[in-house]
Amino acid sequence: MTDDKHQKQVDELIKHDRHITQKQIASRLGMSKERVGYIIGLLGYTKVCSRWVPRMLTPEKKQKHVEICEALLKRYCEEGDQFLLNIVTGDESWIHHFDPEEK
């Protein structure tokens, strides 16, 4: 069973350095890489482009999404179909983006 102390330590290391690896965390905390992987899973993180990110939206971000949707719905109610005609869309294209300051 993983105790709260270890979960908190792993969480703090990830929040401090999103590029940290499981091996580095394990080395710093004196635990196995597999145990660190298990804790990371419990915390809900996933590795995206060599950076740890929370898998779920934070309550603040969820609230912001709701506010944006409500504002768009309000505009649609006020402007009707004309509002929809002003939305510009495009096809989904995969574009490679490289930001050397982030890597």
Secondary structure, DSSP 8 states (H G I E B T S, - for coil): ---HHHHHHHHHHHHH-TT--HHHHHHHHT--HHHHHHHHHHHTEEEETTEEEESS--HHHHHHHHHHHHHHHHHHHHHTHHHHHT-------------TTT-
